[in-house]
């Protein structure tokens, strides 16, 4: 019978534990563990060998000896004892050819994994199995030699059984796509590593003060090392939105570091008002995931009082970072205070509204950012403009436009690099004094 001839041939050639023999027939039968398959095959072979022995066929004892030594079969061993045909002790000291008996220490590996993840909060997990290349190659060669067509890989079986064991012990959920933690286990060397996936917290921030950069601005002289120019801080500015928002969350999560992602950025001297700018804090290797986000909000706002304010914090995932980048081109609303070289009239400002409403602006990369951005010409659409006179030489302009428009250069013209522009349209040199971002319209990309 072929189903028994193949496992017998495998055992004649190599010592195999129940797991490793049964795994070669993993697709035969349903809801049967490989260990039980292997044991059943060995038991069937023992019965067959016993029948041969009773029929006075010497092959029967030979097969029983194979099963006793290479199959580690207690039933075959007991049968040989009964027949007084037991093999010498030296022949019994063998290990499984494929797994090196590591399926016998599954419980110990699970306990080791539990200790490794004991200090982490998580809801979902995944087990990853790392095996030496020679172990996987050995199994591949074994399968090729015996034309195995119903088998499961050794890595898959280890992962499945270890994952099942951890799930039972922790009452946590196995998640294949986005687990909180990944437990990496190498059964052959009995090592366990933990890969902690980042924690993502999203929300909106308002920047209430000026001269605060969005992210850390390293000193141009020392590149963050600390020098006389930066007073040893390594930074051009003492604090940033990123630092003010991130630190309380990093402390609460007991993580290693953070990355700050936002839907665009405002200039250092511009405020971010309205409902705020969407952002995501990515916390690396957090030990704590079950954060009280209301408390975190209070901590950030107390720590950054009068400078930065956050709201609507919520847990999210990496996908929202991609959506944030997409939202950079969303509509934005600005308010800019303009000072003109000469006085301006109400009629002139009305003309300015008419000329700028519903037009496409062409902007060559502004001179002030040319050192860090490619020199390109970009087209940005203006949806609506409202202008209000403040004094003889000052006006306040509110603009709703496509994200990425340089508003300061729309005012000044930037030596003709932005066309049309306020100064050119009025024939009156103009400069922006104060700029505020009033609103970011994300169209549902992010909250």
C-alpha positions in Angstrom: 0.0 0.0 0.0 1.7 3.2 -1.2 0.6 5.4 1.7 2.6 3.1 4.0 5.4 2.3 1.6 6.6 5.9 1.4 6.8 6.6 5.2 8.6 3.3 5.7 11.1 4.2 3.0 11.6 7.6 4.8 12.2 5.9 8.2 14.6 3.3 6.7 16.7 6.2 5.4 16.4 8.7 8.3 15.3 9.0 11.9 12.1 11.1 12.0 9.9 12.2 14.9 6.1 12.0 14.7 5.9 15.7 13.7 8.4 15.4 10.9 7.0 12.2 9.5 3.4 13.3 9.7 4.2 16.7 8.1 5.1 15.0 4.8 1.4 14.0 4.6 -0.1 17.2 6.0 -2.7 17.6 3.2 -4.2 14.1 3.8 -7.1 14.2 6.2 -8.6 17.2 8.0 -8.3 18.5 11.5 -5.4 16.2 12.3 -2.2 17.4 13.7 1.0 16.3 12.1 2.1 14.7 15.3 -1.0 12.5 15.3 -0.5 11.7 11.6 3.1 10.6 12.2 2.1 8.5 15.2 -0.8 6.9 13.2 1.6 6.0 10.3 4.1 4.4 12.7 1.4 2.5 14.5 0.0 1.2 11.1 3.5 0.2 10.1 4.0 -1.6 13.4 0.9 -3.5 12.9 1.9 -4.4 9.4 5.4 -5.5 10.5 3.9 -7.6 13.3 1.7 -9.4 10.7 4.8 -10.1 8.7 6.5 -11.5 11.7 3.6 -13.8 12.5 3.7 -15.0 9.0 7.3 -16.1 9.6 8.6 -13.3 7.3 12.0 -12.0 8.6 11.1 -8.6 7.1 8.7 -8.1 9.9 11.5 -7.9 12.6 13.6 -5.6 10.4 10.8 -3.2 10.0 10.0 -3.2 13.7 13.7 -2.4 14.4 13.5 0.5 11.9 10.4 1.8 13.6 11.9 1.4 17.1 15.1 3.1 16.3 14.4 5.6 13.5 10.8 6.0 14.3 11.2 6.3 18.1 8.0 4.2 18.3 7.2 2.9 21.8 4.8 0.3 20.3 7.5 -1.1 18.1 9.9 -1.1 21.0 7.5 -2.9 23.2 6.8 -5.5 20.4 10.5 -6.2 20.0 10.9 -6.5 23.8 8.1 -9.1 23.7 9.8 -10.9 20.9 13.2 -10.6 22.7 14.6 -8.9 19.5 15.4 -5.5 21.1 18.2 -3.5 19.6 21.4 -2.4 21.4 21.4 0.8 23.5 23.9 2.5 21.2 21.5 2.3 18.3 18.7 4.1 20.2 20.6 7.4 20.7 19.4 9.2 17.6 17.8 12.6 16.9 15.2 13.5 14.3 16.9 14.1 10.9 14.8 17.2 10.0 14.0 19.0 13.3 16.8 17.8 15.5 14.2 17.0 18.1 13.2 20.6 18.5 9.4 19.8 18.3 9.9 18.2 21.7 10.7 21.6 23.2 7.7 23.6 21.9 6.4 24.3 25.5 9.8 25.6 26.6 9.9 27.9 23.5 6.5 29.2 24.3 7.5 29.9 27.8 10.6 31.7 26.6 8.5 33.8 24.2 6.0 34.7 27.0 8.9 36.0 29.1 10.2 38.0 26.1 6.9 39.8 25.6 5.9 40.1 29.2 6.8 43.9 29.4 4.8 44.9 26.3 1.2 45.8 26.0 -0.4 44.5 22.8 -3.7 43.3 21.4 -2.6 41.3 18.4 0.6 39.4 17.6 2.2 37.2 15.0 4.8 34.5 15.3 7.7 34.5 12.8 10.0 31.5 12.6 13.7 31.9 11.7 15.5 28.7 10.7 19.1 28.2 9.6 19.4 27.9 5.8 20.8 24.4 6.0 17.7 23.2 7.9 15.3 24.4 5.2 17.6 23.1 2.4 17.8 19.7 4.2 14.0 19.5 4.2 13.8 20.6 0.5 16.3 17.9 -0.4 14.4 15.3 1.7 11.1 16.2 -0.1 12.7 16.0 -3.5 14.2 12.6 -2.7 10.9 11.1 -1.6 8.7 13.0 -4.1 6.6 14.6 -1.3 3.5 16.1 -2.7 1.2 16.4 0.4 3.6 18.1 2.8 3.8 21.2 4.9 7.0 23.1 5.4 8.9 22.8 8.7 8.8 26.6 9.1 5.1 26.7 8.7 4.4 23.9 11.2 6.7 25.6 13.8 4.9 28.9 13.3 1.5 27.4 13.4 2.1 25.5 16.6 4.0 28.2 18.4 1.3 30.8 17.4 -1.5 28.5 18.6 0.3 27.9 21.9 0.9 31.7 22.5 -2.7 32.5 21.6 -3.9 30.0 24.2 -1.5 31.3 26.9 -2.1 35.0 26.3 -5.7 35.1 25.1 -4.5 37.5 22.4 -5.4 37.5 18.7 -3.1 36.4 15.9 -3.0 39.1 13.2 -1.2 38.5 9.9 -1.3 41.9 8.3 -0.8 44.5 11.0 0.1 42.9 14.4 1.2 45.0 17.3 4.2 42.7 18.0 6.0 40.0 16.1 7.6 37.2 18.1 10.6 35.9 16.1 11.6 32.4 17.2 14.5 30.3 16.1 13.7 26.8 17.4 17.0 25.3 16.3 19.1 27.6 18.4 16.3 28.3 20.9 16.4 32.0 20.5 13.5 34.5 20.8 13.4 38.1 19.6 10.6 40.6 19.8 9.8 43.0 16.9 7.6 45.7 18.3 5.6 47.5 15.6 5.1 51.3 15.9 2.2 52.9 17.7 0.4 55.6 15.6 -1.5 58.4 17.3 -3.2 61.0 15.1 -4.8 64.3 15.8 -4.7 68.0 14.9 -2.4 70.7 16.2 -2.8 74.4 16.4 0.3 76.6 16.5 -0.6 79.6 18.5 2.8 81.3 18.5 5.2 82.4 15.8 8.9 81.5 15.3 8.3 77.8 16.2 9.3 75.4 13.5 7.2 72.3 12.8 10.1 69.9 13.2 13.5 70.0 14.9 15.7 72.4 13.0 19.3 71.3 13.5 22.1 73.9 13.6 23.5 74.5 10.2 27.0 74.8 11.6 27.3 71.6 13.8 24.5 69.5 12.3 23.1 68.7 15.7 26.3 68.1 17.6 26.3 71.3 19.6 28.5 74.3 19.1 28.9 78.0 20.1 26.5 79.2 17.5 23.6 77.1 18.8 24.6 77.4 22.5 25.4 73.7 22.6 21.8 72.6 21.8 22.5 71.4 18.3 19.3 73.3 17.2 18.5 76.6 15.5 15.4 76.9 17.6 14.9 75.8 21.2 11.7 73.9 20.5 9.4 72.7 17.7 5.8 71.5 17.2 7.2 68.0 16.8 9.0 68.1 20.2 6.2 69.7 22.1 3.7 67.2 20.8 5.8 64.1 20.8 7.5 64.1 24.2 4.4 63.5 26.4 3.2 60.7 24.0 6.7 59.1 23.9 6.9 59.2 27.7 3.4 57.7 28.1 4.1 54.9 25.6 7.6 54.2 27.0 8.9 54.0 23.4 12.4 54.6 22.0 11.8 57.5 19.6 9.1 59.2 17.5 8.6 60.3 13.9 6.4 63.3 13.2 4.1 63.2 10.1 1.9 66.1 9.1 -0.3 67.2 6.2 2.0 69.8 4.9 3.7 72.5 7.0 3.4 76.1 7.8 6.3 78.6 7.8 8.2 79.2 11.1 6.7 82.6 11.5 3.2 81.5 10.5 0.5 80.5 13.0 -1.7 77.4 12.4 -5.2 78.3 13.6 -8.8 77.0 13.0 -9.3 73.4 13.7 -5.6 72.7 13.3 -3.3 70.7 11.0 -3.7 66.9 10.8 -0.7 65.0 12.1 0.5 61.5 13.1 3.0 60.7 15.8 4.8 57.3 15.1 6.2 55.9 18.3 8.9 53.2 17.8 9.0 50.2 20.1 6.3 51.2 22.6 6.0 49.2 25.7 2.6 50.7 26.4 -0.2 50.8 23.8 -3.2 51.3 26.0 -2.8 55.0 26.4 -5.3 57.4 27.8 -5.4 59.8 24.9 -7.5 62.4 26.8 -4.9 62.6 29.4 -2.2 62.7 26.7 -4.0 65.7 25.2 -4.1 67.5 28.5 -0.4 66.8 29.1 0.6 68.1 25.7 -1.5 71.2 26.0 -0.2 71.9 29.6 3.4 71.4 28.5 3.0 73.6 25.4 0.6 76.2 26.8 0.4 79.3 24.6 2.5 77.7 21.9 0.9 74.6 20.6 -2.4 72.9 21.2 -3.6 69.4 20.1 -7.1 68.0 19.8 -9.0 64.9 18.8 -6.2 62.4 19.4 -7.0 58.9 18.2 -5.2 55.7 17.5 -4.6 54.9 13.8 -2.2 53.0 11.6 0.5 53.5 9.0 -2.1 53.9 6.1 -3.1 57.3 7.5 0.5 58.6 6.9 0.1 57.9 3.2 -3.3 59.7 3.3 -1.7 62.7 5.1 0.8 63.0 2.2 -2.1 62.9 -0.2 -3.9 65.6 1.7 -1.0 68.0 1.3 -2.5 69.1 -1.9 -5.9 69.6 -0.3 -7.5 73.1 -0.2 -6.1 75.5 2.4 -7.3 78.8 3.7 -4.8 81.6 4.7 -4.9 85.1 6.1 -2.0 87.4 5.4 -1.4 91.0 6.5 0.2 92.9 3.6 2.1 96.2 3.8 2.4 98.2 0.5 5.1 100.8 -0.4 2.4 103.3 -1.4 -1.2 103.8 -0.2 -3.9 101.6 -1.6 -7.5 102.4 -2.3 -10.7 100.4 -1.8 -11.2 100.3 -5.6 -7.7 98.9 -6.1 -8.4 96.2 -3.5 -11.6 95.3 -5.2 -9.7 95.0 -8.5 -7.3 92.7 -6.8 -10.1 90.4 -5.7 -11.5 90.3 -9.2 -8.0 89.5 -10.7 -7.1 86.7 -8.3 -10.4 84.9 -7.9 -10.6 81.6 -9.7 -7.2 81.8 -11.5 -4.1 79.5 -11.9 -0.9 80.8 -10.4 2.5 79.9 -11.8 5.2 79.7 -9.2 8.9 79.0 -9.7 10.5 77.6 -6.5 10.9 80.6 -4.2 14.3 82.0 -3.7 14.1 81.5 0.1 13.7 77.7 -0.2 15.7 77.2 -3.4 18.7 75.8 -1.3 16.6 72.8 -0.3 14.0 72.3 -3.0 14.3 71.6 -6.8 14.0 74.7 -9.0 10.6 73.9 -10.7 7.6 75.8 -11.9 4.4 74.7 -10.2 0.8 75.6 -11.0 -1.6 76.2 -8.1 -5.3 77.2 -8.2 -6.8 80.0 -6.2 -10.5 79.4 -5.5 -11.4 82.5 -3.6 -9.8 85.8 -2.4 -11.2 88.4 0.0 -9.3 91.6 0.7 -10.0 94.1 3.5 -8.2 97.5 4.0 -6.7 97.9 7.4 -4.9 101.3 7.0 -3.5 103.6 4.3 -0.7 101.2 3.4 -2.0 97.9 4.9 -4.5 95.3 3.9 -5.6 91.9 5.1 -6.2 89.2 2.5 -7.9 85.9 3.0 -7.2 83.1 0.4 -8.7 79.7 -0.3 -6.3 77.9 -2.6 -4.8 74.6 -3.6 -2.3 73.3 -1.1 1.3 74.0 -1.8 0.8 77.6 -2.9 3.5 79.9 -1.5 1.4 82.8 -0.1 4.2 85.1 0.8 5.5 85.0 -2.8 2.0 85.5 -4.1 2.1 88.8 -2.3 5.6 90.0 -3.2 6.1 88.3 -6.6 9.5 87.0 -5.5 11.3 89.0 -8.3 8.9 87.8 -10.9 9.1 84.1 -10.0 5.4 84.1 -9.0 2.9 85.3 -11.6 0.5 86.9 -11.3 1.1 88.5 -7.9 -0.4 91.2 -5.7 2.5 93.7 -6.2 2.4 93.4 -9.9 -1.4 93.5 -10.2 -1.5 96.8 -8.2 1.7 98.3 -9.5 2.6 98.7 -5.8 5.5 96.9 -4.1 4.1 94.7 -1.4 5.4 92.5 1.4 3.7 90.0 3.8 3.9 91.0 7.5 2.0 88.2 9.2 0.7 84.9 7.9 -1.8 82.6 9.4 -3.2 79.2 8.2 -6.9 79.3 9.0 -8.1 75.9 7.7 -7.0 72.7 6.0 -9.8 71.0 4.0 -8.9 67.3 3.8 -12.0 66.1 2.0 -12.2 63.0 4.3 -8.6 61.8 3.7 -8.0 62.2 7.4 -10.1 63.3 10.4 
